[in-house]
């Protein structure tokens, strides 16, 4: 390959920044095509299947692919964080309700009827807090599972696409 061909390939392969909005799938396909072209036209190492590519160019393309990944990935990460916070808050609230119930029981322990009533109320509060905590946790887990399932499907499609292209390269 002569030097003029290499310059042409570099111009063809280098991603161009656009001011307009990108469509995620099309942009990722374009970037992957550029990466594939760079690898296909890379200088081969003698007596091996390794090749030389420009590190900065590949890192730039990888960053661009990451930026082009679906927003669902960022949303899934955000949802996981939110779910963890929600569960932590539910636990704190449950602990707070428990402490309140215990303090109330200690104050009412002197009188028998009041003690019985306090135990019943404390039990109800504990059951309500436990039920609420369980409901919140189960909802958060289901929602996270649904998001992660969608994400898994999208990643499986991307992996299939990459594997297909990789086989085509071989």
One Martini backbone bead per residue (centre of mass of N, CA, C, O) as a GRO file, in nm:
protein
  170
    1UNK     BB    1   0.095   0.037   0.025
    2UNK     BB    2   0.070   0.352  -0.033
    3UNK     BB    3   0.064   0.662   0.115
    4UNK     BB    4  -0.193   0.766  -0.032
    5UNK     BB    5  -0.382   0.538   0.059
    6UNK     BB    6  -0.363   0.593   0.364
    7UNK     BB    7  -0.483   0.877   0.359
    8UNK     BB    8  -0.755   0.796   0.242
    9UNK     BB    9  -0.833   0.597   0.467
   10UNK     BB   10  -0.822   0.797   0.700
   11UNK     BB   11  -1.045   0.979   0.594
   12UNK     BB   12  -1.262   0.754   0.573
   13UNK     BB   13  -1.240   0.644   0.883
   14UNK     BB   14  -1.273   0.899   1.015
   15UNK     BB   15  -1.462   1.054   1.225
   16UNK     BB   16  -1.730   1.276   1.213
   17UNK     BB   17  -1.842   1.560   1.340
   18UNK     BB   18  -2.173   1.641   1.430
   19UNK     BB   19  -2.427   1.872   1.499
   20UNK     BB   20  -2.634   1.683   1.473
   21UNK     BB   21  -2.835   1.439   1.528
   22UNK     BB   22  -2.824   1.111   1.634
   23UNK     BB   23  -2.853   0.785   1.542
   24UNK     BB   24  -2.765   0.527   1.718
   25UNK     BB   25  -2.753   0.287   1.518
   26UNK     BB   26  -2.627   0.429   1.275
   27UNK     BB   27  -2.377   0.536   1.421
   28UNK     BB   28  -2.265   0.267   1.515
   29UNK     BB   29  -2.244   0.138   1.241
   30UNK     BB   30  -2.050   0.344   1.126
   31UNK     BB   31  -1.825   0.305   1.336
   32UNK     BB   32  -1.788   0.001   1.286
   33UNK     BB   33  -1.713   0.031   0.991
   34UNK     BB   34  -1.461   0.199   1.045
   35UNK     BB   35  -1.316  -0.009   1.217
   36UNK     BB   36  -1.316  -0.230   1.004
   37UNK     BB   37  -1.156  -0.074   0.792
   38UNK     BB   38  -0.906  -0.029   0.960
   39UNK     BB   39  -0.847  -0.332   1.008
   40UNK     BB   40  -0.842  -0.424   0.708
   41UNK     BB   41  -0.605  -0.188   0.638
   42UNK     BB   42  -0.397  -0.290   0.812
   43UNK     BB   43  -0.091  -0.356   0.906
   44UNK     BB   44   0.088  -0.636   0.890
   45UNK     BB   45   0.243  -0.877   1.062
   46UNK     BB   46   0.488  -1.073   1.043
   47UNK     BB   47   0.405  -1.399   1.107
   48UNK     BB   48   0.099  -1.294   1.165
   49UNK     BB   49  -0.239  -1.181   1.280
   50UNK     BB   50  -0.133  -0.908   1.326
   51UNK     BB   51  -0.186  -0.549   1.372
   52UNK     BB   52  -0.165  -0.204   1.282
   53UNK     BB   53  -0.287   0.068   1.479
   54UNK     BB   54  -0.427   0.357   1.573
   55UNK     BB   55  -0.487   0.431   1.887
   56UNK     BB   56  -0.644   0.702   1.882
   57UNK     BB   57  -0.850   0.618   1.671
   58UNK     BB   58  -0.974   0.380   1.828
   59UNK     BB   59  -1.047   0.535   2.086
   60UNK     BB   60  -1.234   0.729   1.945
   61UNK     BB   61  -1.432   0.518   1.835
   62UNK     BB   62  -1.510   0.398   2.107
   63UNK     BB   63  -1.623   0.659   2.227
   64UNK     BB   64  -1.839   0.695   2.009
   65UNK     BB   65  -1.989   0.434   2.067
   66UNK     BB   66  -2.059   0.496   2.359
   67UNK     BB   67  -2.222   0.757   2.290
   68UNK     BB   68  -2.422   0.576   2.095
   69UNK     BB   69  -2.554   0.442   2.301
   70UNK     BB   70  -2.814   0.371   2.453
   71UNK     BB   71  -3.001   0.527   2.699
   72UNK     BB   72  -3.077   0.268   2.857
   73UNK     BB   73  -2.811   0.231   3.002
   74UNK     BB   74  -2.822   0.486   3.173
   75UNK     BB   75  -3.102   0.428   3.289
   76UNK     BB   76  -3.032   0.164   3.431
   77UNK     BB   77  -2.822   0.281   3.619
   78UNK     BB   78  -3.010   0.487   3.749
   79UNK     BB   79  -3.220   0.280   3.851
   80UNK     BB   80  -3.035   0.127   4.036
   81UNK     BB   81  -2.971   0.366   4.218
   82UNK     BB   82  -3.264   0.430   4.294
   83UNK     BB   83  -3.330   0.154   4.417
   84UNK     BB   84  -3.120   0.164   4.639
   85UNK     BB   85  -3.228   0.419   4.771
   86UNK     BB   86  -3.515   0.320   4.823
   87UNK     BB   87  -3.435   0.084   5.004
   88UNK     BB   88  -3.281   0.249   5.213
   89UNK     BB   89  -3.522   0.428   5.293
   90UNK     BB   90  -3.709   0.197   5.379
   91UNK     BB   91  -3.526   0.099   5.604
   92UNK     BB   92  -3.516   0.360   5.764
   93UNK     BB   93  -3.820   0.379   5.807
   94UNK     BB   94  -3.849   0.110   5.949
   95UNK     BB   95  -3.656   0.179   6.181
   96UNK     BB   96  -3.811   0.425   6.277
   97UNK     BB   97  -4.073   0.278   6.340
   98UNK     BB   98  -3.948   0.085   6.543
   99UNK     BB   99  -3.842   0.296   6.743
  100UNK     BB  100  -4.114   0.427   6.795
  101UNK     BB  101  -4.256   0.173   6.901
  102UNK     BB  102  -4.060   0.119   7.136
  103UNK     BB  103  -4.097   0.388   7.280
  104UNK     BB  104  -4.399   0.362   7.320
  105UNK     BB  105  -4.392   0.103   7.485
  106UNK     BB  106  -4.222   0.209   7.723
  107UNK     BB  107  -4.433   0.426   7.814
  108UNK     BB  108  -4.687   0.199   7.840
  109UNK     BB  109  -4.600  -0.035   8.050
  110UNK     BB  110  -4.757   0.035   8.325
  111UNK     BB  111  -5.018  -0.035   8.174
  112UNK     BB  112  -5.202  -0.293   8.071
  113UNK     BB  113  -5.392  -0.185   7.846
  114UNK     BB  114  -5.179  -0.011   7.713
  115UNK     BB  115  -4.982  -0.237   7.651
  116UNK     BB  116  -5.161  -0.397   7.462
  117UNK     BB  117  -5.211  -0.171   7.261
  118UNK     BB  118  -4.915  -0.119   7.194
  119UNK     BB  119  -4.853  -0.396   7.076
  120UNK     BB  120  -5.056  -0.387   6.850
  121UNK     BB  121  -4.948  -0.130   6.713
  122UNK     BB  122  -4.661  -0.227   6.673
  123UNK     BB  123  -4.731  -0.466   6.499
  124UNK     BB  124  -4.872  -0.307   6.278
  125UNK     BB  125  -4.632  -0.128   6.206
  126UNK     BB  126  -4.439  -0.355   6.135
  127UNK     BB  127  -4.614  -0.483   5.916
  128UNK     BB  128  -4.638  -0.232   5.740
  129UNK     BB  129  -4.337  -0.184   5.699
  130UNK     BB  130  -4.276  -0.460   5.581
  131UNK     BB  131  -4.474  -0.446   5.348
  132UNK     BB  132  -4.367  -0.190   5.219
  133UNK     BB  133  -4.079  -0.284   5.182
  134UNK     BB  134  -4.147  -0.530   5.007
  135UNK     BB  135  -4.299  -0.383   4.784
  136UNK     BB  136  -4.072  -0.193   4.701
  137UNK     BB  137  -3.861  -0.408   4.643
  138UNK     BB  138  -4.022  -0.574   4.433
  139UNK     BB  139  -4.066  -0.342   4.236
  140UNK     BB  140  -3.769  -0.275   4.190
  141UNK     BB  141  -3.683  -0.552   4.087
  142UNK     BB  142  -3.877  -0.573   3.850
  143UNK     BB  143  -3.793  -0.318   3.703
  144UNK     BB  144  -3.494  -0.393   3.676
  145UNK     BB  145  -3.540  -0.654   3.523
  146UNK     BB  146  -3.676  -0.531   3.277
  147UNK     BB  147  -3.446  -0.344   3.195
  148UNK     BB  148  -3.225  -0.568   3.179
  149UNK     BB  149  -3.367  -0.731   2.961
  150UNK     BB  150  -3.362  -0.516   2.747
  151UNK     BB  151  -3.058  -0.478   2.753
  152UNK     BB  152  -2.984  -0.769   2.683
  153UNK     BB  153  -3.117  -0.768   2.405
  154UNK     BB  154  -2.949  -0.538   2.287
  155UNK     BB  155  -2.671  -0.669   2.339
  156UNK     BB  156  -2.727  -0.921   2.170
  157UNK     BB  157  -2.755  -0.774   1.904
  158UNK     BB  158  -2.475  -0.648   1.904
  159UNK     BB  159  -2.318  -0.915   1.928
  160UNK     BB  160  -2.425  -1.037   1.670
  161UNK     BB  161  -2.319  -0.820   1.485
  162UNK     BB  162  -2.018  -0.846   1.563
  163UNK     BB  163  -1.990  -1.149   1.500
  164UNK     BB  164  -2.067  -1.132   1.206
  165UNK     BB  165  -1.841  -0.934   1.127
  166UNK     BB  166  -1.609  -1.110   1.223
  167UNK     BB  167  -1.667  -1.349   1.031
  168UNK     BB  168  -1.636  -1.178   0.774
  169UNK     BB  169  -1.329  -1.123   0.824
  170UNK     BB  170  -1.248  -1.433   0.808
   0.00000   0.00000   0.00000
